[in-house]
């Protein structure tokens, strides 16, 4: 009997890194005590000492044993808030070391899995310092995205953030930090800034994954959107809006030909549009711009060139595909939202203003030329919406001298008068209500421009013929 007891003890001692949730000790019954008492505070502190010391951080067996003890003891409820500073050090250590030592991969997977659970407040007094700790925690999760070795790990961080910020599931433990508190901590962290930096640096393969993260964070609150706007996210999104242009001719004047190459799938383009709308809506919903956004510069010329090229491609594709038609209309509406919500947007240097003016002729003629191809417009609801947005953009630009100068140079007055004539002739059609809306917009533009472009108005004799 004594020999068997010694053999069992030897087997336990020999096991370095047992599987999680499996204890090597014999089963206990009734009120029997645990086979070993584990002090999680002591254990996690000991781990911090081991992984921080260059002399001891290569002790794989010892670190693995302590990691098992700690993770087995805290179970599935999540990390205590007071342990998070050390947990961050351990996670960073495991991310780097798991590339060299396979034994650490299991521990890393388990620790990342526990990150899905909200942190725990063990004592009421911890709430005084927990906000700063959790802010650092969200910043750290953003930093993990830059050092994790593969795409699957990036997806895992996405799932962690989704669990912590979006899902309304009831926490396992009543001590879990509440959702509103977690969201406020994330807003004040550097996570929105880090995601913007990742969008700028991401390779095309990983770019969609970062876009999903950015959209999730932007959907949390206006404050997140504002911080991302301050960080220059519009420059990144607009510059990379057309994949062939951004990979072949980025930051050069867009050519007057369609670039060949792999394009974004529809779902990625729609995701980009949704993210842009989240950002712009956060500003449009305000009566006055906050101080930190009043001096927000216009997107860089590279960004506006990317927007211009993507807009033209979607106009061209829109005559063949309903999804591209929707994207075309959204881009036009985003341009309108940009000049309304952020008056600093410059549509002149990029040539977008000139493109908008040239597109007006399509309202009265029904056709326009994009690059070398003729694009036809119909009387569909989608095309009506597009025409209406074009006229509304002109209305907002007609109060600004530089745009009036461009309109005068492009001889806009005859175009506006022909649009008015066409709309008046369509009164008897079954779609007369739509024509009346376009007529109203065109007449308003005429009232704005006639005093400012008098010579052209007189040259046209102010008539509709």
PLY file of the C-alpha trace (Angstrom):
ply
format ascii 1.0
element vertex 465
property float x
property float y
property float z
element edge 464
property int vertex1
property int vertex2
end_header
0.00 0.00 0.00
2.80 2.38 0.96
4.61 1.58 -2.32
1.47 2.47 -4.33
1.13 5.78 -2.49
4.75 6.65 -3.30
4.27 5.71 -6.97
1.23 7.97 -7.24
3.16 10.83 -5.60
6.02 10.37 -8.05
3.61 10.50 -11.02
2.17 13.79 -9.84
5.59 15.32 -9.36
6.76 14.19 -12.78
3.83 15.85 -14.62
5.02 19.30 -15.77
2.06 20.71 -17.67
-1.11 18.65 -17.27
-4.19 19.32 -19.36
-6.51 22.01 -18.06
-9.41 21.05 -15.84
-7.85 17.65 -15.10
-6.35 17.23 -11.68
-3.80 14.44 -11.09
-4.88 13.84 -7.54
-7.40 11.12 -6.61
-11.06 12.14 -6.38
-12.18 13.77 -3.13
-15.48 13.05 -1.41
-17.79 14.80 1.02
-15.99 17.48 3.02
-12.48 16.53 2.11
-10.12 19.45 1.56
-8.49 20.24 -1.77
-5.41 18.25 -2.61
-3.35 21.50 -2.64
-4.23 24.98 -1.42
-3.31 27.60 -4.07
-2.97 31.27 -3.23
-3.78 32.98 -6.56
-2.34 36.32 -5.43
0.96 34.72 -4.51
0.97 32.58 -7.67
0.36 35.45 -10.09
3.00 37.58 -8.36
5.49 34.72 -8.60
4.71 34.46 -12.31
5.39 38.17 -12.71
8.78 37.76 -11.09
9.69 34.77 -13.25
8.69 36.22 -16.62
10.24 39.64 -15.85
13.64 38.28 -14.86
15.96 37.47 -17.81
17.57 34.76 -15.67
14.33 32.90 -14.85
12.09 33.61 -17.85
13.42 30.52 -19.65
12.28 28.15 -16.88
9.57 26.57 -18.98
8.59 23.81 -16.54
8.29 26.09 -13.52
6.35 28.79 -15.36
4.05 26.19 -16.91
3.33 24.65 -13.50
2.44 28.03 -11.99
0.30 28.96 -14.99
-1.65 25.76 -14.64
-2.17 26.34 -10.94
-3.35 29.90 -11.44
-5.69 29.23 -14.36
-7.09 26.09 -12.78
-7.84 27.98 -9.58
-9.61 31.02 -11.06
-11.77 28.79 -13.28
-13.94 30.27 -16.03
-15.18 33.45 -14.37
-12.48 35.81 -15.65
-9.49 37.68 -14.26
-9.67 39.81 -11.11
-9.12 43.48 -11.97
-6.23 43.71 -9.52
-4.43 40.95 -11.46
-4.79 42.60 -14.88
-1.45 44.52 -14.83
0.37 41.22 -14.26
-1.88 39.31 -16.68
-0.89 41.77 -19.40
2.80 41.11 -18.72
2.25 37.36 -18.80
0.23 37.50 -22.03
2.90 39.55 -23.77
5.53 37.09 -22.55
3.52 34.12 -23.86
2.89 35.75 -27.25
6.61 36.07 -27.86
7.71 32.82 -26.22
5.02 30.67 -27.88
6.83 31.24 -31.16
9.86 29.43 -29.72
8.28 27.01 -27.24
5.23 24.95 -28.13
4.49 24.30 -24.45
3.41 27.92 -24.04
0.83 27.83 -26.84
-1.73 25.97 -24.72
-1.37 28.48 -21.92
-1.72 31.40 -24.35
-4.89 29.92 -25.85
-6.41 29.42 -22.41
-5.50 32.93 -21.21
-6.92 34.53 -24.34
-10.07 32.47 -23.89
-10.49 33.89 -20.38
-10.16 37.41 -21.77
-13.68 36.91 -23.19
-15.03 37.23 -19.67
-15.42 40.66 -18.03
-12.83 41.40 -15.32
-13.95 40.90 -11.73
-14.07 43.38 -8.86
-13.35 41.40 -5.70
-13.78 44.36 -3.35
-15.77 47.60 -3.57
-12.62 49.64 -2.91
-11.11 48.37 -6.19
-13.57 50.47 -8.20
-11.53 53.59 -7.33
-8.52 52.43 -9.37
-10.15 49.94 -11.73
-11.00 52.48 -14.47
-7.33 53.25 -15.15
-6.41 49.56 -15.08
-9.18 48.60 -17.51
-8.25 51.50 -19.82
-4.71 50.08 -19.95
-6.21 46.62 -20.53
-8.07 47.74 -23.66
-4.95 49.54 -24.88
-3.02 46.33 -24.33
-5.57 44.31 -26.33
-5.00 46.74 -29.19
-1.23 46.28 -28.88
-1.68 42.50 -29.01
-3.06 42.93 -32.51
0.34 44.23 -33.61
2.38 41.32 -32.21
0.17 38.24 -32.52
1.67 35.95 -35.14
-1.29 34.94 -37.31
-4.72 35.88 -38.66
-6.53 33.44 -36.35
-5.16 35.28 -33.31
-6.37 38.61 -34.71
-9.82 37.06 -35.04
-9.57 35.95 -31.42
-8.92 39.52 -30.27
-11.95 40.57 -32.31
-14.04 38.01 -30.42
-12.66 39.23 -27.09
-13.59 42.83 -27.83
-17.00 41.72 -29.07
-17.64 39.88 -25.79
-16.43 42.78 -23.66
-18.11 45.64 -25.53
-21.07 44.43 -27.58
-22.72 41.29 -26.28
-25.39 41.81 -23.63
-25.14 38.30 -22.19
-25.51 38.00 -18.45
-22.06 37.63 -16.82
-21.24 34.41 -15.03
-20.13 36.29 -11.90
-22.04 39.14 -10.25
-18.69 40.78 -9.47
-18.04 41.31 -13.20
-17.37 44.89 -14.30
-20.54 46.29 -15.87
-20.87 46.85 -19.62
-21.22 50.66 -19.41
-18.09 50.86 -17.27
-16.13 48.72 -19.74
-17.25 50.86 -22.66
-16.22 54.11 -20.94
-12.82 52.60 -20.20
-12.39 51.59 -23.83
-13.38 55.10 -25.02
-10.59 56.59 -22.88
-8.01 53.99 -23.90
-5.73 54.12 -26.94
-7.60 51.30 -28.66
-9.37 53.57 -31.22
-6.00 55.16 -32.09
-4.23 51.80 -32.40
-6.93 50.46 -34.72
-6.50 53.49 -36.96
-2.73 52.86 -37.08
-3.37 49.22 -37.95
-5.73 50.21 -40.77
-2.99 52.34 -42.26
-0.30 49.66 -42.02
-2.33 46.48 -42.69
-1.59 44.40 -45.75
-4.56 43.86 -48.11
-5.09 40.32 -46.78
-5.58 41.40 -43.16
-7.20 44.79 -43.94
-10.82 43.47 -43.89
-10.31 42.04 -40.38
-9.11 45.39 -39.08
-12.03 47.10 -40.82
-14.41 44.86 -38.86
-12.68 45.86 -35.62
-12.85 49.54 -36.55
-16.56 49.31 -37.32
-17.24 47.56 -34.02
-15.38 50.22 -32.03
-17.00 53.06 -33.99
-20.44 51.63 -33.23
-19.85 51.95 -29.48
-20.21 55.72 -29.14
-19.70 59.12 -30.76
-16.62 59.64 -28.61
-14.92 56.63 -30.20
-15.75 58.02 -33.65
-14.40 61.45 -32.73
-11.13 60.02 -31.48
-10.74 58.02 -34.68
-11.52 61.12 -36.76
-8.87 63.07 -34.83
-6.39 60.27 -35.54
-6.96 60.68 -39.27
-9.00 57.59 -40.04
-10.67 59.31 -43.01
-7.29 59.62 -44.71
-6.74 55.88 -44.42
-10.25 54.76 -45.41
-10.53 57.08 -48.41
-7.00 56.46 -49.66
-7.61 52.70 -49.63
-11.22 52.89 -50.88
-10.39 51.53 -54.34
-8.10 48.53 -54.12
-6.44 48.70 -57.59
-5.82 52.44 -57.25
-4.44 52.20 -53.68
-2.05 49.37 -54.55
-0.84 50.66 -57.94
-1.07 54.47 -58.04
-1.61 55.56 -54.45
-1.08 59.31 -53.90
-0.84 60.12 -57.60
-3.45 61.90 -59.70
-6.07 59.29 -60.73
-5.84 58.31 -64.39
-8.75 58.67 -66.80
-8.83 54.94 -67.39
-10.14 52.02 -65.31
-7.29 50.28 -63.53
-7.31 46.51 -63.77
-6.75 44.30 -60.77
-8.47 42.55 -57.91
-11.23 44.66 -56.37
-12.79 44.51 -52.94
-15.68 42.05 -52.63
-19.08 43.69 -52.21
-19.24 42.89 -48.51
-15.95 44.71 -47.87
-17.06 47.79 -49.82
-20.33 47.81 -47.88
-18.37 47.49 -44.63
-16.22 50.50 -45.60
-19.38 52.48 -46.37
-20.97 51.51 -43.04
-17.83 52.55 -41.15
-17.71 55.89 -42.96
-21.38 56.48 -42.15
-20.77 55.73 -38.46
-17.98 58.28 -38.41
-19.91 60.97 -40.29
-23.13 60.38 -38.35
-21.29 61.04 -35.10
-20.68 64.58 -36.35
-23.94 65.15 -38.23
-25.91 64.41 -35.06
-24.32 67.37 -33.26
-25.76 70.89 -33.33
-22.28 72.38 -32.98
-18.87 70.81 -33.51
-16.91 70.09 -30.31
-13.69 72.05 -29.87
-11.46 69.07 -30.69
-13.11 68.72 -34.11
-13.39 72.37 -35.13
-9.81 72.41 -36.38
-10.02 69.00 -38.05
-8.23 69.42 -41.38
-9.64 68.31 -44.70
-8.66 64.77 -45.72
-5.32 64.76 -47.53
-5.17 65.01 -51.30
-4.26 61.31 -51.49
-7.46 60.48 -49.62
-9.66 62.68 -51.81
-8.08 61.18 -54.93
-8.95 57.72 -53.60
-12.53 58.85 -52.99
-12.74 60.38 -56.47
-11.51 57.24 -58.21
-13.73 54.92 -56.18
-16.75 57.16 -56.90
-16.15 56.96 -60.63
-15.69 53.20 -60.57
-18.94 52.70 -58.67
-20.83 54.97 -61.11
-19.52 52.82 -63.94
-20.31 49.53 -62.16
-23.70 50.80 -61.00
-25.32 50.36 -64.40
-24.65 46.62 -64.21
-25.13 45.73 -60.54
-27.62 46.82 -57.85
-25.01 46.57 -55.08
-22.68 48.97 -56.90
-25.68 51.25 -57.45
-26.21 51.37 -53.70
-22.51 52.02 -53.06
-22.53 54.80 -55.70
-25.43 56.53 -53.97
-23.80 56.12 -50.56
-20.56 57.69 -51.75
-22.46 60.65 -53.21
-24.33 61.05 -49.91
-21.06 60.78 -47.97
-19.57 63.60 -50.04
-22.63 65.70 -49.16
-22.30 64.73 -45.48
-18.61 65.66 -45.57
-19.15 69.21 -46.76
-22.12 69.71 -44.42
-20.66 68.25 -41.22
-17.00 69.11 -41.83
-16.85 72.31 -43.91
-13.06 71.97 -44.17
-13.45 69.27 -46.85
-11.70 70.42 -50.01
-13.35 69.15 -53.20
-11.36 71.46 -55.47
-7.80 70.14 -55.50
-8.92 66.54 -55.95
-11.23 67.38 -58.85
-14.34 66.00 -57.13
-16.16 69.34 -57.43
-15.57 69.38 -61.18
-16.78 65.77 -61.44
-20.01 66.63 -59.59
-20.67 69.57 -61.91
-20.03 67.42 -64.99
-22.45 64.78 -63.71
-25.29 67.33 -63.65
-25.71 66.98 -67.40
-26.86 63.40 -66.82
-30.00 64.73 -65.09
-31.29 66.33 -68.29
-29.68 64.09 -70.92
-29.84 60.74 -69.11
-26.25 59.83 -69.98
-22.72 60.70 -68.93
-19.25 59.47 -69.79
-17.06 57.77 -67.20
-13.56 57.31 -68.57
-14.21 55.85 -72.03
-17.65 54.37 -71.41
-21.12 55.90 -71.62
-23.25 55.45 -68.50
-27.03 55.66 -68.78
-29.43 56.78 -66.07
-33.06 55.74 -65.78
-36.12 56.96 -63.90
-35.61 54.39 -61.12
-35.76 55.37 -57.47
-32.01 54.76 -57.12
-31.14 57.07 -60.00
-33.59 59.70 -58.75
-31.88 59.63 -55.34
-28.50 60.03 -57.03
-29.67 63.03 -59.07
-31.18 64.64 -56.00
-27.93 64.25 -54.03
-25.95 65.83 -56.89
-28.23 68.88 -56.84
-28.02 69.16 -53.05
-24.21 69.12 -53.21
-24.34 72.01 -55.70
-26.70 73.91 -53.36
-24.17 73.72 -50.52
-21.25 74.64 -52.77
-23.05 77.58 -54.38
-22.37 79.75 -51.32
-18.59 79.35 -51.51
-16.62 81.61 -53.85
-14.08 79.07 -55.07
-16.79 76.63 -56.08
-18.82 79.34 -57.80
-15.71 80.15 -59.81
-15.42 76.50 -60.88
-19.12 76.39 -61.75
-18.76 79.50 -63.86
-15.73 78.05 -65.62
-17.65 74.80 -66.28
-20.58 76.81 -67.74
-23.07 75.42 -65.25
-25.86 77.91 -65.97
-27.04 76.37 -69.29
-27.05 72.94 -67.61
-29.24 74.16 -64.74
-31.65 75.84 -67.16
-31.94 72.67 -69.24
-32.62 70.64 -66.08
-35.42 73.05 -65.19
-36.86 72.72 -68.68
-36.79 68.91 -68.58
-38.42 68.81 -65.14
-41.18 71.19 -66.22
-41.89 69.11 -69.30
-42.23 66.00 -67.14
-45.03 67.43 -65.00
-47.66 65.41 -66.80
-45.79 62.13 -66.35
-46.75 59.66 -63.67
-43.49 60.43 -61.93
-44.25 64.14 -61.79
-43.82 64.30 -58.01
-40.18 63.24 -58.39
-39.66 65.73 -61.22
-41.11 68.45 -59.03
-38.55 67.68 -56.32
-35.70 67.95 -58.83
-37.30 71.12 -60.23
-37.42 72.64 -56.76
-33.72 71.89 -56.19
-32.70 73.24 -59.61
-34.73 76.45 -59.15
-33.08 77.03 -55.79
-29.64 76.61 -57.36
-30.64 79.11 -60.03
-31.67 81.64 -57.37
-28.27 81.24 -55.71
-26.13 81.38 -58.82
-27.95 83.95 -60.99
-26.78 86.94 -58.89
-23.24 85.57 -58.75
-22.87 84.48 -62.38
-24.76 87.35 -63.96
-22.93 87.35 -67.29
-23.63 83.70 -67.97
-27.25 84.09 -66.92
-27.69 87.07 -69.25
-25.84 85.23 -72.00
-28.44 82.47 -71.74
-31.08 85.23 -71.76
-32.45 83.81 -68.53
-34.73 81.55 -70.52
-35.34 77.84 -70.64
-34.87 77.56 -74.39
0 1
1 2
2 3
3 4
4 5
5 6
6 7
7 8
8 9
9 10
10 11
11 12
12 13
13 14
14 15
15 16
16 17
17 18
18 19
19 20
20 21
21 22
22 23
23 24
24 25
25 26
26 27
27 28
28 29
29 30
30 31
31 32
32 33
33 34
34 35
35 36
36 37
37 38
38 39
39 40
40 41
41 42
42 43
43 44
44 45
45 46
46 47
47 48
48 49
49 50
50 51
51 52
52 53
53 54
54 55
55 56
56 57
57 58
58 59
59 60
60 61
61 62
62 63
63 64
64 65
65 66
66 67
67 68
68 69
69 70
70 71
71 72
72 73
73 74
74 75
75 76
76 77
77 78
78 79
79 80
80 81
81 82
82 83
83 84
84 85
85 86
86 87
87 88
88 89
89 90
90 91
91 92
92 93
93 94
94 95
95 96
96 97
97 98
98 99
99 100
100 101
101 102
102 103
103 104
104 105
105 106
106 107
107 108
108 109
109 110
110 111
111 112
112 113
113 114
114 115
115 116
116 117
117 118
118 119
119 120
120 121
121 122
122 123
123 124
124 125
125 126
126 127
127 128
128 129
129 130
130 131
131 132
132 133
133 134
134 135
135 136
136 137
137 138
138 139
139 140
140 141
141 142
142 143
143 144
144 145
145 146
146 147
147 148
148 149
149 150
150 151
151 152
152 153
153 154
154 155
155 156
156 157
157 158
158 159
159 160
160 161
161 162
162 163
163 164
164 165
165 166
166 167
167 168
168 169
169 170
170 171
171 172
172 173
173 174
174 175
175 176
176 177
177 178
178 179
179 180
180 181
181 182
182 183
183 184
184 185
185 186
186 187
187 188
188 189
189 190
190 191
191 192
192 193
193 194
194 195
195 196
196 197
197 198
198 199
199 200
200 201
201 202
202 203
203 204
204 205
205 206
206 207
207 208
208 209
209 210
210 211
211 212
212 213
213 214
214 215
215 216
216 217
217 218
218 219
219 220
220 221
221 222
222 223
223 224
224 225
225 226
226 227
227 228
228 229
229 230
230 231
231 232
232 233
233 234
234 235
235 236
236 237
237 238
238 239
239 240
240 241
241 242
242 243
243 244
244 245
245 246
246 247
247 248
248 249
249 250
250 251
251 252
252 253
253 254
254 255
255 256
256 257
257 258
258 259
259 260
260 261
261 262
262 263
263 264
264 265
265 266
266 267
267 268
268 269
269 270
270 271
271 272
272 273
273 274
274 275
275 276
276 277
277 278
278 279
279 280
280 281
281 282
282 283
283 284
284 285
285 286
286 287
287 288
288 289
289 290
290 291
291 292
292 293
293 294
294 295
295 296
296 297
297 298
298 299
299 300
300 301
301 302
302 303
303 304
304 305
305 306
306 307
307 308
308 309
309 310
310 311
311 312
312 313
313 314
314 315
315 316
316 317
317 318
318 319
319 320
320 321
321 322
322 323
323 324
324 325
325 326
326 327
327 328
328 329
329 330
330 331
331 332
332 333
333 334
334 335
335 336
336 337
337 338
338 339
339 340
340 341
341 342
342 343
343 344
344 345
345 346
346 347
347 348
348 349
349 350
350 351
351 352
352 353
353 354
354 355
355 356
356 357
357 358
358 359
359 360
360 361
361 362
362 363
363 364
364 365
365 366
366 367
367 368
368 369
369 370
370 371
371 372
372 373
373 374
374 375
375 376
376 377
377 378
378 379
379 380
380 381
381 382
382 383
383 384
384 385
385 386
386 387
387 388
388 389
389 390
390 391
391 392
392 393
393 394
394 395
395 396
396 397
397 398
398 399
399 400
400 401
401 402
402 403
403 404
404 405
405 406
406 407
407 408
408 409
409 410
410 411
411 412
412 413
413 414
414 415
415 416
416 417
417 418
418 419
419 420
420 421
421 422
422 423
423 424
424 425
425 426
426 427
427 428
428 429
429 430
430 431
431 432
432 433
433 434
434 435
435 436
436 437
437 438
438 439
439 440
440 441
441 442
442 443
443 444
444 445
445 446
446 447
447 448
448 449
449 450
450 451
451 452
452 453
453 454
454 455
455 456
456 457
457 458
458 459
459 460
460 461
461 462
462 463
463 464
